[in-house]
């Protein structure tokens, strides 16, 4: 090869390598995994699939998120560990599970705090909710949005719960979270912490008598096959958090981060609406599937709250005085603005 031709070839190859190495982030294909702990029929996974669908659509197919439902990638705690390690990109745990990494998140599940979904939206979408999300990078994750699991009710296979005394002696599965363990022990039950992926078998074999979850989880997990009684205790509001791996997030361009934030908001509106529509209609379906549902009187719910005052005080201290006061102020502001019933 002539020396000039050879030099031109080398120069062209060098330029191609430089240009290729400097390819803009928007041209790179991104693949990610999003794991959920609940089945495809639950709003957690329905929201996850909507998020993945919108991300692919708005990125013109460049960002593809594969959704693995029903604990295929592990329990919530295992998936959180995978995000922190950078081997999984997204998940949607409960704030109760996140509280194992940052105690401030435990404040959301405090007994009988929220009066309505509207009040929860006002608090979680406002400055207080953002202040919680801002804490997640310190534990290796990025919070994109608060989703909804809903108000939690008690089911069991032994008897209707109409009064706080009816809870005493029941073996109740709780989330693997000290607040929920203390809550049910404080009501006289024997709390048994278990991952939701292990719960059906525990109920079926009578290793536990009952559990507590929103209608959507009871239906999606088919607990009606192994639980006869559902009592509307509404003892806590459970929020989910769409989170991304910090290591994954750090590799993204700012434009991709902005796209994911915008899509997360759109998916949040869909997820909450889906959750509320399902919870509204599933009560009747659960009755049709053989469950006996009783409404717990407001005065009995107040007695439950009074029985838990010591637990509330203990966990307010765990969350921290500043976080607790900010939460109380956010609740009061949302109530005055019409967020509560």
C-alpha positions as CSV (number, residue, x, y, z in Angstrom):
1,X,0.0,0.0,0.0
2,X,1.3,3.5,-0.9
3,X,2.5,5.4,2.2
4,X,0.0,8.3,1.7
5,X,-2.8,5.9,1.2
6,X,-1.8,4.0,4.3
7,X,-1.7,7.2,6.3
8,X,-5.1,8.3,5.1
9,X,-6.5,4.9,6.0
10,X,-5.1,5.1,9.5
11,X,-6.4,8.7,9.9
12,X,-9.9,7.6,8.8
13,X,-9.9,4.7,11.2
14,X,-8.7,6.9,14.0
15,X,-11.5,9.4,13.3
16,X,-14.1,6.7,13.2
17,X,-13.0,5.4,16.5
18,X,-13.0,8.9,18.0
19,X,-16.5,9.6,16.7
20,X,-17.7,6.2,17.7
21,X,-16.4,6.6,21.2
22,X,-18.1,10.0,21.4
23,X,-21.4,8.7,20.3
24,X,-24.2,10.7,22.0
25,X,-26.0,8.9,24.9
26,X,-29.3,9.0,23.0
27,X,-28.0,6.6,20.4
28,X,-27.1,3.9,22.9
29,X,-29.6,1.1,23.5
30,X,-30.3,0.5,27.2
31,X,-31.7,-2.7,28.7
32,X,-33.0,-2.9,32.2
33,X,-34.8,-5.3,34.6
34,X,-37.7,-4.2,36.8
35,X,-38.8,-6.7,39.5
36,X,-42.0,-6.8,41.5
37,X,-43.1,-9.0,44.4
38,X,-46.8,-9.3,43.4
39,X,-48.6,-11.0,40.5
40,X,-49.5,-9.5,37.1
41,X,-53.0,-8.8,38.3
42,X,-51.9,-6.4,41.1
43,X,-51.5,-2.7,40.5
44,X,-47.9,-2.8,41.6
45,X,-47.0,-4.9,38.5
46,X,-49.6,-3.3,36.3
47,X,-47.9,0.1,37.1
48,X,-44.5,-1.5,36.4
49,X,-45.7,-2.7,33.0
50,X,-47.1,0.7,32.1
51,X,-43.9,2.4,33.2
52,X,-41.9,0.0,30.9
53,X,-44.3,0.5,28.0
54,X,-44.1,4.3,28.3
55,X,-40.3,4.3,28.6
56,X,-39.9,2.2,25.4
57,X,-42.5,4.3,23.6
58,X,-41.0,7.7,24.6
59,X,-37.4,6.6,23.9
60,X,-38.4,5.3,20.4
61,X,-37.5,1.8,21.5
62,X,-34.0,2.7,22.7
63,X,-34.7,2.0,26.4
64,X,-36.2,-1.4,27.0
65,X,-37.3,-2.5,30.5
66,X,-38.2,-6.2,31.1
67,X,-40.7,-6.7,34.0
68,X,-40.3,-9.7,36.2
69,X,-43.4,-10.1,38.4
70,X,-44.4,-12.2,41.4
71,X,-41.0,-12.4,43.1
72,X,-39.2,-13.9,40.1
73,X,-36.2,-11.9,41.0
74,X,-36.5,-12.4,44.8
75,X,-38.2,-10.8,47.8
76,X,-38.4,-7.0,48.1
77,X,-35.4,-7.1,50.4
78,X,-33.4,-9.2,48.0
79,X,-34.3,-6.9,45.1
80,X,-33.3,-3.9,47.1
81,X,-29.9,-5.5,47.6
82,X,-29.7,-6.2,43.9
83,X,-30.3,-2.6,43.1
84,X,-27.7,-1.4,45.5
85,X,-25.2,-3.9,44.0
86,X,-26.0,-2.8,40.5
87,X,-27.3,-6.2,39.2
88,X,-30.9,-5.1,38.9
89,X,-32.1,-1.7,37.7
90,X,-35.7,-1.1,39.1
91,X,-38.1,-2.3,41.7
92,X,-41.2,-1.1,43.6
93,X,-40.9,-1.9,47.4
94,X,-43.2,-0.8,50.2
95,X,-42.0,2.2,52.3
96,X,-42.1,-0.4,55.1
97,X,-39.4,-2.4,53.4
98,X,-37.3,0.7,52.6
99,X,-37.4,1.6,56.3
100,X,-35.0,-1.2,56.8
101,X,-32.4,0.9,54.9
102,X,-33.6,4.4,56.1
103,X,-35.7,4.6,59.2
104,X,-37.4,7.8,58.0
105,X,-39.6,5.8,55.6
106,X,-41.2,4.0,58.5
107,X,-43.2,7.2,59.3
108,X,-45.5,6.6,56.3
109,X,-47.0,3.3,57.7
110,X,-47.7,4.8,61.2
111,X,-51.1,3.4,62.4
112,X,-54.2,5.5,61.5
113,X,-52.2,8.5,60.1
114,X,-54.0,9.1,56.8
115,X,-57.7,9.7,56.5
116,X,-57.9,9.2,52.7
117,X,-56.0,8.5,49.5
118,X,-56.3,12.2,48.6
119,X,-54.5,13.1,51.8
120,X,-51.8,10.5,51.1
121,X,-51.3,12.0,47.6
122,X,-51.0,15.5,49.0
123,X,-48.3,14.5,51.6
124,X,-46.3,12.1,49.3
125,X,-46.4,14.4,46.2
126,X,-45.5,17.4,48.3
127,X,-42.2,18.7,49.9
128,X,-42.3,16.0,52.6
129,X,-42.5,13.1,50.2
130,X,-39.7,14.6,48.1
131,X,-37.6,15.0,51.3
132,X,-37.9,11.2,51.8
133,X,-36.9,10.4,48.2
134,X,-33.9,12.7,48.5
135,X,-32.6,10.3,51.2
136,X,-32.4,7.3,48.9
137,X,-29.1,8.1,47.0
138,X,-27.3,7.7,50.4
139,X,-28.4,4.0,50.4
140,X,-27.6,3.4,46.7
141,X,-31.0,4.0,45.1
142,X,-32.9,6.8,43.4
143,X,-36.5,7.4,44.2
144,X,-38.7,8.3,41.2
145,X,-42.3,8.3,42.6
146,X,-44.6,7.1,45.3
147,X,-47.1,4.5,44.1
148,X,-50.0,3.0,46.1
149,X,-50.7,-0.3,47.7
150,X,-53.6,1.2,49.8
151,X,-55.2,0.9,53.2
152,X,-54.4,-2.4,54.9
153,X,-57.1,-4.6,56.4
154,X,-56.9,-7.7,58.5
155,X,-57.9,-11.2,57.3
156,X,-57.8,-14.5,59.2
157,X,-59.2,-18.0,59.2
158,X,-60.5,-18.1,62.8
159,X,-63.1,-15.3,63.5
160,X,-64.4,-11.9,62.5
161,X,-62.5,-9.0,64.1
162,X,-65.0,-6.5,65.4
163,X,-63.2,-5.3,68.4
164,X,-59.5,-5.0,69.4
165,X,-60.1,-8.0,71.8
166,X,-60.8,-10.2,68.7
167,X,-57.2,-9.7,67.5
168,X,-55.7,-11.2,70.7
169,X,-54.0,-14.5,70.2
170,X,-54.1,-14.5,66.4
171,X,-50.9,-15.4,64.6
172,X,-50.7,-12.6,62.0
173,X,-48.1,-12.5,59.2
174,X,-46.6,-9.0,58.9
175,X,-44.1,-7.4,56.6
176,X,-40.5,-7.8,57.6
177,X,-40.5,-4.5,59.3
178,X,-40.3,-3.7,63.1
179,X,-43.2,-1.2,63.0
180,X,-45.6,-3.8,61.7
181,X,-44.3,-6.4,64.0
182,X,-44.7,-4.0,67.0
183,X,-48.1,-2.9,65.7
184,X,-49.7,-6.4,65.8
185,X,-47.9,-7.5,68.9
186,X,-49.3,-4.2,70.4
187,X,-52.8,-5.3,69.5
188,X,-52.4,-8.6,71.2
189,X,-51.6,-10.7,68.2
190,X,-48.5,-12.9,67.7
191,X,-46.7,-11.2,64.8
192,X,-44.9,-13.4,62.3
193,X,-42.7,-11.5,59.8
194,X,-42.6,-13.2,56.4
195,X,-42.0,-12.2,52.7
196,X,-45.2,-12.0,50.8
197,X,-43.9,-14.7,48.4
198,X,-44.0,-17.2,51.3
199,X,-47.4,-16.1,52.7
200,X,-49.9,-18.3,50.8
201,X,-48.3,-21.5,52.0
202,X,-48.1,-20.2,55.5
203,X,-51.8,-19.5,55.5
204,X,-52.7,-22.7,53.8
205,X,-50.8,-24.8,56.3
206,X,-52.1,-22.7,59.2
207,X,-48.6,-21.7,60.2
208,X,-50.2,-18.3,60.6
209,X,-53.9,-17.5,61.2
210,X,-54.1,-14.3,59.2
211,X,-52.4,-11.4,57.4
212,X,-53.0,-7.8,56.7
213,X,-53.1,-6.2,53.2
214,X,-55.3,-4.1,50.9
215,X,-58.1,-5.8,48.9
216,X,-55.9,-5.8,45.8
217,X,-53.3,-8.1,47.4
218,X,-55.9,-10.3,49.0
219,X,-57.4,-10.9,45.6
220,X,-54.2,-11.1,43.5
221,X,-52.6,-13.6,45.9
222,X,-55.8,-15.6,46.1
223,X,-55.9,-15.4,49.9
224,X,-59.7,-15.9,49.7
225,X,-58.9,-19.6,49.2
226,X,-57.3,-19.9,52.6
227,X,-58.9,-17.0,54.6
228,X,-62.6,-16.7,55.5
229,X,-62.8,-13.4,57.4
230,X,-61.8,-9.9,56.3
231,X,-62.2,-7.0,58.7
232,X,-61.9,-3.5,57.5
233,X,-59.5,-2.3,60.2
234,X,-57.8,0.2,57.7
235,X,-55.0,0.3,60.3
236,X,-52.3,1.7,58.0
237,X,-51.8,3.2,54.6
238,X,-49.2,1.5,52.5
239,X,-47.2,3.4,49.9
240,X,-44.9,1.8,47.3
241,X,-41.8,3.6,45.8
242,X,-40.6,3.2,42.3
243,X,-36.8,3.1,42.7
244,X,-33.9,2.8,40.4
245,X,-30.4,1.5,41.1
246,X,-28.0,4.3,41.9
247,X,-25.2,2.6,39.9
248,X,-27.5,2.3,36.9
249,X,-28.7,5.9,37.3
250,X,-25.1,7.2,37.4
251,X,-24.4,5.7,34.0
252,X,-27.4,7.5,32.4
253,X,-27.3,10.8,30.5
254,X,-29.2,13.7,32.1
255,X,-31.7,13.6,29.2
256,X,-32.4,9.9,29.9
257,X,-32.8,10.7,33.6
258,X,-35.3,13.4,32.8
259,X,-37.2,11.0,30.5
260,X,-37.5,8.4,33.2
261,X,-38.6,11.0,35.8
262,X,-41.4,12.3,33.4
263,X,-42.5,8.8,32.5
264,X,-42.5,7.8,36.2
265,X,-45.0,10.6,36.9
266,X,-47.3,9.5,34.1
267,X,-47.1,5.9,35.2
268,X,-47.9,7.0,38.8
269,X,-51.2,8.6,37.8
270,X,-52.1,5.4,36.0
271,X,-51.0,3.1,38.9
272,X,-52.9,5.0,41.5
273,X,-56.1,5.2,39.5
274,X,-55.9,1.5,38.7
275,X,-55.3,0.7,42.4
276,X,-58.3,2.7,43.6
277,X,-60.6,1.4,40.9
278,X,-59.7,-2.2,41.8
279,X,-60.0,-1.7,45.5
280,X,-63.4,-0.2,45.0
281,X,-64.8,-3.2,43.1
282,X,-62.8,-6.1,44.7
283,X,-64.7,-6.0,48.0
284,X,-67.8,-7.3,46.2
285,X,-65.8,-9.9,44.3
286,X,-64.2,-11.2,47.5
287,X,-67.6,-11.7,49.0
288,X,-68.6,-13.6,45.9
289,X,-65.5,-15.8,46.3
290,X,-66.6,-16.8,49.8
291,X,-65.0,-14.2,52.2
292,X,-67.1,-12.9,55.0
293,X,-66.4,-9.1,55.3
294,X,-67.3,-7.0,58.3
295,X,-66.8,-3.2,58.8
296,X,-65.0,-2.2,61.9
297,X,-66.8,0.6,63.7
298,X,-65.0,4.0,63.9
299,X,-65.0,3.8,67.7
300,X,-63.3,0.4,67.6
301,X,-60.7,1.7,65.2
302,X,-60.1,4.5,67.7
303,X,-59.7,2.0,70.4
304,X,-57.1,0.2,68.3
305,X,-55.3,3.5,67.7
306,X,-55.3,4.2,71.5
307,X,-53.9,0.7,72.2
308,X,-51.1,1.5,69.8
309,X,-50.1,4.9,71.2
310,X,-47.0,3.5,72.8
311,X,-46.0,1.9,69.5
312,X,-46.6,5.2,67.7
313,X,-44.5,7.1,70.1
314,X,-41.7,4.5,69.9
315,X,-41.5,4.5,66.1
316,X,-41.9,8.3,65.9
317,X,-38.6,8.4,67.9
318,X,-37.0,5.8,65.6
319,X,-37.9,7.9,62.5
320,X,-36.4,11.0,64.2
321,X,-37.9,14.1,65.8
322,X,-37.4,16.3,62.7
323,X,-39.0,13.8,60.3
324,X,-41.9,13.1,62.7
325,X,-42.6,16.8,63.1
326,X,-42.4,17.5,59.3
327,X,-44.8,14.5,58.8
328,X,-47.3,15.9,61.3
329,X,-47.1,19.4,59.7
330,X,-47.7,17.8,56.2
331,X,-50.7,15.9,57.5
332,X,-52.2,19.0,59.1
333,X,-51.6,21.1,55.9
334,X,-53.2,18.5,53.7
335,X,-56.1,18.2,56.0
336,X,-56.7,21.9,56.0
337,X,-56.4,22.0,52.2
338,X,-59.2,19.4,51.9
339,X,-57.0,16.3,51.4
340,X,-58.7,14.4,54.2
341,X,-62.3,13.1,54.3
